[in-house]
Amino acid sequence: DEEVYALKKVKMLNLSDKEKENALNEVRILVSIDHPNVIGYKDAFIDEASSALCLIMELADNGDVFQKITNY
């Protein structure tokens, strides 16, 4: 079976120092969580060409929480 992942890009170029810190804290939190009800973190890297923090995560095949809420 082929695994499919999601890529989240956070453009860092125009963020304040606090916003950059929050983005990096998100990575730290994702790394520390291992629970079947939480999307799994796979990897993170900086894409120099776009000055973006890239997060590779498991794909939520059934949509995200916002989509679920709006559907109800």
BAMIGU-788268 format. One record per atom (N, C-alpha, C, O, CB): residue in three letters; atom name; x, y, z. Coordinates in nm, 2 decimals, always signed. Each point is the difference from the previous one (the first is absolute). Glycine has a CB too. Layout:
 type atom     xx     yy     zz
  ALA   CA      X      Y      Z
...
This chain:
 type atom     xx     yy     zz
  ASP    N  +0.08  -0.12  +0.00
  ASP   CA  -0.08  +0.12  +0.00
  ASP    C  +0.09  +0.13  +0.00
  ASP    O  +0.10  +0.00  +0.07
  ASP   CB  -0.28  -0.13  +0.05
  GLU    N  +0.13  +0.22  -0.20
  GLU   CA  +0.08  +0.13  +0.00
  GLU    C  -0.06  +0.09  +0.10
  GLU    O  -0.12  +0.02  +0.02
  GLU   CB  +0.16  -0.05  -0.27
  GLU    N  +0.05  +0.10  +0.33
  GLU   CA  -0.04  +0.09  +0.10
  GLU    C  +0.00  +0.14  -0.06
  GLU    O  +0.08  +0.04  -0.08
  GLU   CB  +0.02  -0.18  +0.26
  VAL    N  -0.20  +0.22  -0.14
  VAL   CA  -0.02  +0.13  -0.05
  VAL    C  +0.01  +0.10  +0.13
  VAL    O  -0.06  -0.03  +0.10
  VAL   CB  -0.09  -0.05  -0.30
  TYR    N  +0.22  +0.19  +0.18
  TYR   CA  +0.02  +0.09  +0.11
  TYR    C  -0.05  +0.14  -0.04
  TYR    O  -0.02  +0.03  -0.12
  TYR   CB  +0.22  -0.16  +0.20
  ALA    N  -0.21  +0.22  +0.01
  ALA   CA  -0.04  +0.13  -0.02
  ALA    C  +0.12  +0.09  +0.03
  ALA    O  +0.08  -0.03  +0.09
  ALA   CB  -0.32  -0.01  -0.03
  LEU    N  +0.25  +0.15  -0.14
  LEU   CA  +0.11  +0.09  +0.02
  LEU    C  -0.06  +0.14  +0.04
  LEU    O  -0.07  +0.06  -0.08
  LEU   CB  +0.22  -0.19  -0.09
  LYS    N  -0.11  +0.18  +0.28
  LYS   CA  -0.05  +0.13  +0.05
  LYS    C  +0.12  +0.10  -0.02
  LYS    O  +0.11  -0.03  +0.06
  LYS   CB  -0.28  -0.07  +0.10
  LYS    N  +0.16  +0.21  -0.23
  LYS   CA  +0.10  +0.10  -0.02
  LYS    C  -0.03  +0.12  +0.08
  LYS    O  -0.11  +0.06  -0.02
  LYS   CB  +0.17  -0.15  -0.21
  VAL    N  +0.03  +0.14  +0.32
  VAL   CA  -0.02  +0.12  +0.07
  VAL    C  +0.11  +0.10  -0.05
  VAL    O  +0.12  -0.02  +0.02
  VAL   CB  -0.21  -0.10  +0.19
  LYS    N  +0.04  +0.22  -0.28
  LYS   CA  +0.09  +0.10  -0.05
  LYS    C  +0.06  +0.08  +0.11
  LYS    O  -0.07  +0.07  +0.08
  LYS   CB  -0.06  -0.06  -0.29
  MET    N  +0.26  -0.01  +0.23
  MET   CA  +0.07  +0.06  +0.11
  MET    C  +0.05  +0.14  -0.03
  MET    O  +0.03  +0.08  +0.10
  MET   CB  +0.03  -0.31  -0.02
  LEU    N  -0.06  +0.27  -0.20
  LEU   CA  +0.07  +0.12  -0.04
  LEU    C  -0.06  +0.12  +0.06
  LEU    O  +0.07  +0.09  +0.05
  LEU   CB  -0.02  -0.19  -0.26
  ASN    N  -0.18  +0.12  +0.22
  ASN   CA  -0.07  +0.12  +0.05
  ASN    C  -0.05  -0.02  +0.14
  ASN    O  -0.08  +0.08  +0.05
  ASN   CB  +0.02  -0.02  -0.28
  LEU    N  +0.10  -0.16  +0.30
  LEU   CA  -0.05  -0.03  +0.14
  LEU    C  +0.09  +0.08  +0.10
  LEU    O  +0.11  +0.02  -0.02
  LEU   CB  -0.20  -0.25  -0.05
  SER    N  +0.02  +0.27  +0.18
  SER   CA  +0.07  +0.07  +0.11
  SER    C  +0.08  -0.11  +0.07
  SER    O  -0.02  -0.12  -0.03
  SER   CB  -0.16  +0.30  +0.06
  ASP    N  +0.28  -0.14  +0.05
  ASP   CA  +0.07  -0.10  +0.08
  ASP    C  -0.09  -0.09  +0.08
  ASP    O  +0.03  -0.12  +0.01
  ASP   CB  +0.17  +0.28  +0.00
  LYS    N  -0.30  -0.10  +0.05
  LYS   CA  -0.09  -0.08  +0.08
  LYS    C  -0.08  -0.10  -0.08
  LYS    O  -0.02  -0.12  +0.04
  LYS   CB  -0.01  +0.32  +0.11
  GLU    N  -0.01  -0.16  -0.27
  GLU   CA  -0.07  -0.10  -0.09
  GLU    C  +0.09  -0.11  -0.05
  GLU    O  -0.04  -0.11  -0.01
  GLU   CB  -0.10  +0.30  -0.06
  LYS    N  +0.27  -0.16  +0.05
  LYS   CA  +0.10  -0.10  -0.04
  LYS    C  +0.02  -0.10  +0.12
  LYS    O  +0.01  -0.12  -0.02
  LYS   CB  +0.10  +0.28  -0.14
  GLU    N  -0.10  -0.10  +0.28
  GLU   CA  +0.01  -0.09  +0.12
  GLU    C  -0.12  -0.09  +0.01
  GLU    O  +0.01  -0.11  +0.04
  GLU   CB  +0.13  +0.29  +0.07
  ASN    N  -0.26  -0.12  -0.13
  ASN   CA  -0.12  -0.09  +0.01
  ASN    C  +0.00  -0.11  -0.10
  ASN    O  -0.05  -0.11  +0.03
  ASN   CB  -0.08  +0.31  +0.05
  ALA    N  +0.17  -0.17  -0.21
  ALA   CA  +0.01  -0.10  -0.10
  ALA    C  +0.10  -0.12  +0.04
  ALA    O  -0.03  -0.11  -0.02
  ALA   CB  -0.03  +0.29  -0.15
  LEU    N  +0.17  -0.14  +0.23
  LEU   CA  +0.10  -0.10  +0.04
  LEU    C  -0.06  -0.08  +0.12
  LEU    O  +0.03  -0.12  +0.02
  LEU   CB  +0.16  +0.27  -0.10
  ASN    N  -0.26  -0.08  +0.17
  ASN   CA  -0.06  -0.07  +0.11
  ASN    C  -0.11  -0.10  -0.04
  ASN    O  -0.01  -0.11  +0.06
  ASN   CB  +0.05  +0.31  +0.08
  GLU    N  -0.10  -0.17  -0.25
  GLU   CA  -0.10  -0.09  -0.06
  GLU    C  +0.07  -0.13  -0.04
  GLU    O  -0.05  -0.11  +0.03
  GLU   CB  -0.09  +0.30  -0.11
  VAL    N  +0.26  -0.18  +0.02
  VAL   CA  +0.08  -0.12  -0.03
  VAL    C  +0.03  -0.08  +0.12
  VAL    O  -0.01  -0.12  +0.00
  VAL   CB  +0.10  +0.24  -0.20
  ARG    N  -0.04  -0.05  +0.30
  ARG   CA  +0.04  -0.07  +0.13
  ARG    C  -0.12  -0.07  +0.06
  ARG    O  +0.02  -0.11  +0.05
  ARG   CB  +0.15  +0.29  -0.01
  ILE    N  -0.28  -0.12  -0.04
  ILE   CA  -0.12  -0.07  +0.05
  ILE    C  -0.04  -0.12  -0.08
  ILE    O  -0.03  -0.10  +0.05
  ILE   CB  -0.05  +0.32  +0.04
  LEU    N  +0.08  -0.20  -0.22
  LEU   CA  -0.04  -0.12  -0.09
  LEU    C  +0.10  -0.11  +0.02
  LEU    O  -0.04  -0.12  +0.00
  LEU   CB  -0.05  +0.28  -0.17
  VAL    N  +0.22  -0.13  +0.19
  VAL   CA  +0.10  -0.11  +0.02
  VAL    C  -0.03  -0.08  +0.13
  VAL    O  +0.02  -0.12  +0.00
  VAL   CB  +0.15  +0.26  -0.13
  SER    N  -0.22  -0.07  +0.23
  SER   CA  -0.02  -0.06  +0.13
  SER    C  -0.13  -0.08  +0.01
  SER    O  -0.02  -0.07  +0.10
  SER   CB  +0.16  +0.26  -0.01
  ILE    N  -0.23  -0.17  -0.18
  ILE   CA  -0.13  -0.07  +0.01
  ILE    C  +0.00  -0.13  -0.08
  ILE    O  +0.03  +0.00  -0.11
  ILE   CB  -0.15  +0.23  +0.14
  ASP    N  +0.08  -0.33  +0.04
  ASP   CA  -0.02  -0.13  -0.06
  ASP    C  -0.13  -0.06  +0.05
  ASP    O  -0.01  -0.07  +0.10
  ASP   CB  +0.26  +0.03  -0.13
  HIS    N  -0.36  +0.06  -0.05
  HIS   CA  -0.13  -0.04  +0.04
  HIS    C  -0.08  -0.04  -0.12
  HIS    O  +0.01  +0.07  -0.10
  HIS   CB  -0.01  +0.08  +0.31
  PRO    N  -0.08  -0.26  -0.21
  PRO   CA  -0.08  -0.04  -0.11
  PRO    C  -0.10  +0.10  -0.05
  PRO    O  -0.04  +0.00  -0.12
  PRO   CB  +0.07  -0.23  +0.20
  ASN    N  -0.07  +0.33  +0.00
  ASN   CA  -0.10  +0.10  -0.04
  ASN    C  +0.06  +0.13  -0.04
  ASN    O  -0.07  +0.09  -0.03
  ASN   CB  -0.09  -0.20  +0.18
  VAL    N  +0.29  +0.11  -0.16
  VAL   CA  +0.07  +0.12  -0.05
  VAL    C  +0.08  -0.03  -0.12
  VAL    O  +0.07  -0.10  -0.01
  VAL   CB  -0.06  +0.19  +0.25
  ILE    N  -0.02  +0.00  -0.34
  ILE   CA  +0.07  -0.02  -0.13
  ILE    C  +0.15  -0.01  +0.04
  ILE    O  +0.06  +0.08  +0.07
  ILE   CB  -0.23  +0.05  -0.20
  GLY    N  +0.24  -0.23  +0.07
  GLY   CA  +0.14  -0.03  +0.02
  GLY    C  +0.09  +0.09  -0.07
  GLY    O  -0.02  +0.03  -0.12
  GLY   CB  -0.04  -0.26  +0.16
  TYR    N  +0.16  +0.28  +0.03
  TYR   CA  +0.11  +0.08  -0.06
  TYR    C  +0.10  -0.10  -0.06
  TYR    O  +0.04  -0.10  +0.06
  TYR   CB  -0.07  +0.29  +0.11
  LYS    N  +0.09  -0.15  -0.29
  LYS   CA  +0.10  -0.08  -0.06
  LYS    C  +0.13  +0.07  -0.01
  LYS    O  +0.11  -0.06  +0.03
  LYS   CB  -0.29  -0.05  -0.16
  ASP    N  +0.18  +0.23  +0.09
  ASP   CA  +0.13  +0.07  -0.02
  ASP    C  -0.03  +0.15  -0.02
  ASP    O  -0.11  +0.04  -0.02
  ASP   CB  +0.22  -0.24  -0.08
  ALA    N  +0.00  +0.28  +0.12
  ALA   CA  -0.01  +0.15  -0.02
  ALA    C  +0.13  +0.04  -0.06
  ALA    O  +0.11  -0.05  +0.03
  ALA   CB  -0.27  +0.08  +0.16
  PHE    N  +0.16  +0.07  -0.28
  PHE   CA  +0.12  +0.06  -0.06
  PHE    C  -0.03  +0.14  -0.04
  PHE    O  -0.12  +0.04  -0.02
  PHE   CB  +0.20  -0.27  -0.06
  ILE    N  +0.02  +0.31  +0.05
  ILE   CA  -0.01  +0.13  -0.05
  ILE    C  +0.03  +0.00  -0.15
  ILE    O  +0.10  -0.06  -0.04
  ILE   CB  -0.03  +0.16  +0.26
  ASP    N  -0.17  -0.05  -0.30
  ASP   CA  +0.02  +0.01  -0.14
  ASP    C  +0.06  +0.14  -0.03
  ASP    O  -0.07  +0.10  +0.01
  ASP   CB  -0.12  -0.26  -0.06
  GLU    N  +0.32  +0.16  +0.02
  GLU   CA  +0.07  +0.12  -0.02
  GLU    C  -0.05  +0.09  -0.11
  GLU    O  -0.01  +0.12  +0.01
  GLU   CB  +0.21  -0.23  +0.08
  ALA    N  -0.25  +0.04  -0.20
  ALA   CA  -0.04  +0.07  -0.12
  ALA    C  -0.13  +0.09  +0.03
  ALA    O  -0.01  +0.11  -0.05
  ALA   CB  +0.10  -0.29  -0.09
  SER    N  -0.17  +0.13  +0.23
  SER   CA  -0.13  +0.08  +0.03
  SER    C  +0.01  +0.05  +0.14
  SER    O  -0.10  +0.06  +0.04
  SER   CB  -0.03  -0.20  -0.20
  SER    N  +0.24  +0.13  +0.23
  SER   CA  +0.01  +0.04  +0.14
  SER    C  -0.12  -0.05  +0.08
  SER    O  -0.07  +0.08  +0.08
  SER   CB  +0.19  +0.12  -0.15
  ALA    N  -0.15  -0.33  +0.06
  ALA   CA  -0.12  -0.06  +0.07
  ALA    C  +0.05  -0.12  +0.09
  ALA    O  +0.08  -0.07  -0.04
  ALA   CB  -0.23  +0.15  -0.15
  LEU    N  +0.08  -0.09  +0.30
  LEU   CA  +0.01  -0.11  +0.09
  LEU    C  -0.10  -0.10  -0.06
  LEU    O  -0.12  +0.03  -0.01
  LEU   CB  +0.19  +0.10  +0.22
  CYS    N  -0.02  -0.25  -0.24
  CYS   CA  -0.09  -0.11  -0.06
  CYS    C  -0.01  -0.11  +0.10
  CYS    O  +0.09  -0.05  +0.06
  CYS   CB  -0.01  +0.11  -0.29
  LEU    N  -0.21  -0.10  +0.26
  LEU   CA  -0.03  -0.11  +0.09
  LEU    C  -0.06  -0.11  -0.08
  LEU    O  -0.10  +0.02  -0.07
  LEU   CB  +0.06  +0.14  +0.26
  ILE    N  +0.09  -0.28  -0.18
  ILE   CA  -0.05  -0.12  -0.06
  ILE    C  -0.08  -0.07  +0.11
  ILE    O  +0.06  -0.04  +0.10
  ILE   CB  +0.13  +0.02  -0.28
  MET    N  -0.32  -0.01  +0.15
  MET   CA  -0.08  -0.06  +0.10
  MET    C  -0.09  -0.11  -0.07
  MET    O  -0.01  +0.00  -0.12
  MET   CB  +0.01  +0.21  +0.26
  GLU    N  -0.06  -0.30  -0.06
  GLU   CA  -0.09  -0.09  -0.05
  GLU    C  -0.12  +0.08  -0.07
  GLU    O  -0.03  +0.11  +0.04
  GLU   CB  +0.09  -0.29  +0.14
  LEU    N  -0.12  +0.11  -0.28
  LEU   CA  -0.11  +0.07  -0.07
  LEU    C  -0.13  -0.04  +0.08
  LEU    O  -0.02  -0.11  +0.03
  LEU   CB  +0.14  +0.10  -0.25
  ALA    N  -0.20  +0.11  +0.24
  ALA   CA  -0.13  -0.02  +0.06
  ALA    C  -0.10  -0.03  -0.11
  ALA    O  -0.06  +0.10  -0.06
  ALA   CB  +0.11  +0.05  +0.26
  ASP    N  -0.07  -0.28  -0.24
  ASP   CA  -0.08  -0.03  -0.11
  ASP    C  -0.15  +0.05  +0.01
  ASP    O  -0.06  +0.02  -0.11
  ASP   CB  +0.21  -0.21  +0.07
  ASN    N  -0.20  +0.20  +0.16
  ASN   CA  -0.14  +0.04  +0.01
  ASN    C  -0.02  +0.15  +0.03
  ASN    O  -0.10  +0.04  +0.04
  ASN   CB  +0.06  -0.27  +0.04
  GLY    N  +0.14  +0.31  -0.12
  GLY   CA  -0.01  +0.15  +0.02
  GLY    C  +0.05  +0.04  +0.14
  GLY    O  +0.04  -0.09  +0.08
  GLY   CB  -0.23  +0.09  -0.24
  ASP    N  +0.19  +0.13  +0.18
  ASP   CA  +0.05  +0.05  +0.13
  ASP    C  -0.12  +0.03  +0.09
  ASP    O  -0.11  -0.01  -0.04
  ASP   CB  +0.31  +0.10  -0.07
  VAL    N  -0.17  -0.05  +0.23
  VAL   CA  -0.10  +0.03  +0.10
  VAL    C  -0.09  +0.11  -0.04
  VAL    O  -0.12  -0.01  +0.02
  VAL   CB  +0.28  -0.06  +0.16
  PHE    N  -0.11  +0.17  -0.25
  PHE   CA  -0.08  +0.11  -0.04
  PHE    C  -0.11  -0.05  -0.10
  PHE    O  -0.11  +0.04  +0.00
  PHE   CB  +0.30  +0.13  +0.03
  GLN    N  -0.14  -0.26  -0.13
  GLN   CA  -0.10  -0.05  -0.09
  GLN    C  -0.11  -0.08  +0.07
  GLN    O  -0.11  +0.00  -0.04
  GLN   CB  +0.30  -0.01  -0.14
  LYS    N  -0.15  -0.07  +0.28
  LYS   CA  -0.10  -0.08  +0.07
  LYS    C  -0.10  +0.09  +0.07
  LYS    O  -0.12  -0.03  +0.00
  LYS   CB  +0.29  -0.15  +0.04
  ILE    N  -0.12  +0.29  +0.02
  ILE   CA  -0.09  +0.09  +0.07
  ILE    C  -0.10  +0.06  -0.09
  ILE    O  -0.12  +0.01  +0.02
  ILE   CB  +0.30  +0.04  +0.15
  THR    N  -0.13  +0.00  -0.29
  THR   CA  -0.09  +0.07  -0.09
  THR    C  -0.10  -0.10  -0.07
  THR    O  -0.10  +0.04  -0.04
  THR   CB  +0.29  +0.13  +0.00
  ASN    N  -0.15  -0.30  +0.03
  ASN   CA  -0.09  -0.09  -0.05
  ASN    C  -0.12  -0.03  +0.09
  ASN    O  -0.11  -0.04  -0.04
  ASN   CB  +0.30  -0.06  -0.08
  TYR    N  -0.16  +0.11  +0.25
  TYR   CA  -0.11  -0.02  +0.10
  TYR    C  -0.08  +0.13  +0.02
  TYR    O  -0.09  +0.00  +0.08
  TYR   CB  +0.23  -0.18  +0.03
